Amino acid sequence: MLRSSVVRTAATLDRHFLGSLLRRYEGAGNPLSCEPVAEGLLNHGYFLATTHGRYFLKHHLDGDLGAITRQHRATLRLADLGLPVAPPVPAADGRTVTVLDGRCYALHPWVEGRHLGGDALSRAQSRRLGALLGLVHTALEQVMAGAPHLPPAYPVDSADPARTFELIDELLALARRARPRTSFDELAEHRLLERRALLKRLTHRRPAAAPAAGWVHGDFHPLNVLYRGGEPAAIVDWDRLGIQPRAEEAVRAAAIFFVRPCGTLDLAKVAAYAGAYRSACGAGPDELAAAAHRVWWERLNDFWMLTWRYRLGDPRTDPQFPAASALAVWWTREYAAVRDAFAGCST
């Protein structure tokens, strides 16, 4: 499902294990090769070649069978509606989750494609991307009708700056103690001090509680959209399917797709994307403006990349930090222009 030349750390799956797994699937064939793929932070994924075809094998690390089954049902129904997804292959017993040795696996068709960031998308492609996400949101409302209600994926209240100040102090101490000290540690210290000053000045702009929510993909970004040629071939990795404010997903996705390496947004493409999203799902300008405000506040208070590095010792998100940390500052300075691009008021 995902292609990359970079291999991530994943458990090795031996041929005996793979044979046991593939026997659950009619016509899947016998294993020829199995290689880890690089993309994704939450689960392990493998490119699996067999005597009968090519597959993406996903090891769901959290093992939440109910949540995985819900994701699978959603993608199967979305595929029936014609959306570009890669639903799981059912086993001989009709189930889409295979449990072996207490671990949950799912087999998907291998989708050839590539990931495209916003810099590689034209303005017309940006419109089509926004329309696609709008269609996903309206289709999810249809296919998830009657599904058990889930709580929002994050607290209804917006980020509390008092807690953010405590986190900044902790991360500052960790960054200053890092040895050997690197340019990353210096940048982290600079951004933490900069963000603390911004938050002290802008505490009064903390947004109110989240608006009404709906079903969303939950993790819509360039590594989860595969393109074939210039068109989306598959939206993948539905692990965070859940109930959230829909317009916030649209804003959050744009802030990932259309961020430049220097930490600014391509507002012309954002406006094209957001306009198509509003048209596709019927969201109004006020809804997008409010969502932009909430995501801006979220970004000001968010230090998950530094938390991974300094608390968990996990550097995988380090390359993303320079642009992401610069974006929060630039967005604050260009707040009105960003809001207007999402709401449809930009020139």
N, C-alpha and C positions, 0 to 999 in steps of 0.2 A: 504494500500500500504506500510505503514511503521509500524514496530512493535517496541514498547518500553515499559518498565515498568514505565518510568518517564512521568508524565503528564505535558504538557506545559499550560500556561495560554491561554484560548480561550473562546470566548463567548459561553454561554450555548444555545443550540438549543432545544426548547421545542417540544413536540410530535405533537402539532397542526402544527407548522411550518414544521416539517419533513414530516408530512402527505401531506401537500400542495405541498412540493417539489417532493415527490415520486410519486404523482399522474401524474406528467409530464412524467413518464417513464413507458412504458408498461411492466408488469411482474416484477416490482421491489419489489412488496409486500408492507406490512405495517411496520412501524418502531417498533422494539423491544427494541433496546438500541443504544445509541450514546455516544461515549467517545472520548475526545480529545486525540490526539497522540502527542508525545513529539518532534519529529524531525522537523527541519525547522525553519528558522528565518523570512521568508518573508510573509508567509501566514498561515492561520489556517487550520488544518486538523483533521478529525474525523474518527474513526472506527465506521461504521454504520452497525448494524445487523438488518435484516428485516425478515419477514415471508418467503421470497423467496431466501435469500442469504446474503452475506457479501460484503460490499463495503468500499471504501475510499472516503469520501466526502471532497472536497477541497473548501474552501472559499478564493477566490482570492481578497486580500485586496485592490490591486491597481485599480481593476475594469476596466482595459483596455480591452474592449471587443475585439478589433481588434487583439491585441497581444495574448490574450488567444486563440482566434479562430485559429490564425496562428500556435500556439504551438500544438493545437489539430490536425490540418490537418497534420502537420509534423509527429506526433507520429502514426496517423492512416496509413500514407503511409509507415513509417518505419516498422510498424507491417506487412504490406503486403509484405515487402521485407524479412521478417523473423527475424528482429532484436528483442532482448528481451526488449520490452517496455510494458507499461500498458495504452493503449489509452483510452479515455473517452467513457462512455456508451452514445449513442445517445438517446435523449428524443423521445417521440412519434412524434414530428414534425420534427425530423431529426437533430435538433440543439444539440450541445454538451455543450453549456453554458446555464444555467438556471438563469434568473435574477428575484430575489424576493426581494421586499422592497428596490430596487435600488442596491442590492448586487449581485455579480456574484458567482455562484457555479458550480462545475463540479463533476460528479459521475464517479468513476473509479472502476474497479474490485479490490477486495482485493487480494493482492499477498502475500502469505506466504513466508517468507524468513528472512534473517539476514544480517546485515552489517558486512563486513570484512575489517579491515585495512590491510596495507601492512605486518604487523608483522604476520598476520594469513595466508598470501598467500605464497605458495611455489614459487620457481623461475619459474616453469612451469605455475602456475596460473598467475604470473606476466606477462609472455609472452602473455597469452590469454587475459589478461586485456588490454595490449597495442594494441593487434590486434583488440580487440573489439572497442576501441576508434578510431583506424584508419578506421575501417569499418563504424563507425558512421559518421565520417567526409566525407568519400567518398559517403555514402548513402545520407547524407544531401545535398550534391552538386547536386545529382540527383533529390531528392524529392522537393527541394526548387527552382529548375529551373523555372524561370519566376515569382518568388515571388517578390513583391516590394522591391527595394533596401533599406536597412537600414543603418544608420551610424554606425561606430564602437561603441562598448559598452563603450569605454573609449577614451580619446583624443589620436590622432595619435602620438603626441609628447610624448616622455618619461617623467617621473617625473622630475620636475624642483627642483634641490636641494635647491635653494634659498627659495622656498615656504616650503620645508621640514624643513629647519632650523627655519622658523617662527613657524611652527606647533610644532616642538620639544620644543621651548621656552614656548609655551602656555601650552603644556602637562606637562612639567616639573613644571611649577608654580602650576598647578592643583594637580599634584601628591604630591608636597611638602606641600600643604595646606590641604590635606585630613586628616580628623579626624573622628574616631581614626585612627592613622597611623598603617598600617598593613605590613606584609611581602610582600604582593603584591605591595604596594606603594613603598617599598624599591627596589624591583626588577625592577619596572617600571622606577624609577629614574636612576638606574644603567644602564639599557639598553638604555635609551634615551641619556645619556651622552656618552655611548660607541658608539652608532650609529652616534651621531653628530661628534665624532672624526673620525670615519671611513669615513663618507661622505666628510669631509673636505679634507681627504687624497685622495679620489677616485673620486672627482668631474670630473676630466678629462676623466673618463671612461663612462660618460653618453652616452647611445646608441643613434643612429640616429632614424629617423622616422620609424614607424612600416612597415613591409613588406606587400605584398599583403595578403588580408584577405579572409576568406570563412565562411560558416555557421558552427556554433559550438553549442554544448549543452549549454555552458556558465557557468556551475556549476558542473563539473564532479569531484566528490569526494566520499569518502566511504559512507556517509549518503545518497547518491543518487544512489547507486548501491545495489540492493538486491540480495543476493546469496541464492540458494537452493542447499544444499549439497556443492559441490566445484565449481559450475558453476553459472554465473550470470543469474538470473531469470528475472530481470527487471531493466532498467535504468529509474529513476523517476525524477520528479520535473524539467520540461523543462521551467521554468519561465524566464530564462535568454537566451533562444534561440536567437541567433543574429549573427551578422557578426563581426568576430575578426580574428587576425592571428591564424590559426589553430594549428601550432606547439607550440605556446605559451600555448594553452589550455593543450596540452599533457605534457608540462613541469610543468605547474602549478598543474595539477592533480597529477603528480608523487611526487611533493614536499609536497603534503598532504597525499597521500597514504603511502609513504615510509619514512616519517619522524619518527625517533625514539623519545621516551620521552626525551632523553638527547639533542635533537636538531640536530642530524646528520641524513644523508640519508643512507639507505641501498643501496649502489651503485651497488652491484651485481644484486639486483632485479631491480633497475632503468635501468641498461644496458639491462637486458632481456626484460623488458617492452618497452623501447625505440626502441630496435632493431625490435621487432614485430610491433610496431607502424609504423616505417619507411617502413617496407615491405608491410604493409597493405594499406597504402595510398600513397606510392611513394615519401615520403619526403626524401630529401637528408641530408647527414651529416652536410653540411654547414647551412642548414635551421634550424636543431635542435640546432646546436651550437649557432647560432644567437638568437634563441628563448630562450635558456638557459641564455644567457647574458642579454636579456631584462627582463626576470623574476627575475633574480638575482638583477638587478637594481631596479626593482619594489619592491622587498622584502626589500631592504635597505631603501627605501623611504616610506614604508607603515606602518602606525600606526593605522589602522582602529579599532583594538581591544581596544587600549587605548582611542581612540576617543569615542567609545561606552561607555566605563566605565566612563570617566571623563567629557565628554561633555553631554552625554545622560543619565548618571546614570544607564546604562544597563550592568549588570555584566555577561550576559549569555556566553560571549566568554572568560571570565577570565581563565577557565581551559586550554584553548588552548594556552594562551600567553607564558608560560615558554618555551615550545618546539619551537613555531613559532619564538620567539624573539632570541633564541639561534641559530636557523637554519641560520638566515641571517649572523651572525658572522662566524659560521663554514663554510658556503658556500663561504664566502669571502676568508677564509684561504685555503680552498680546491678547489678553483675556477677551476683550470685546470682539476682535477680529475672528478669533476661534469660535466664539459663541455664534457670531453671525454666519460663519461658514456652515455650521451644523443646522442653524435655524432657517437658512435660506435668505439671509439679508445681505450677503456679501455682494460686492459689485464685480 
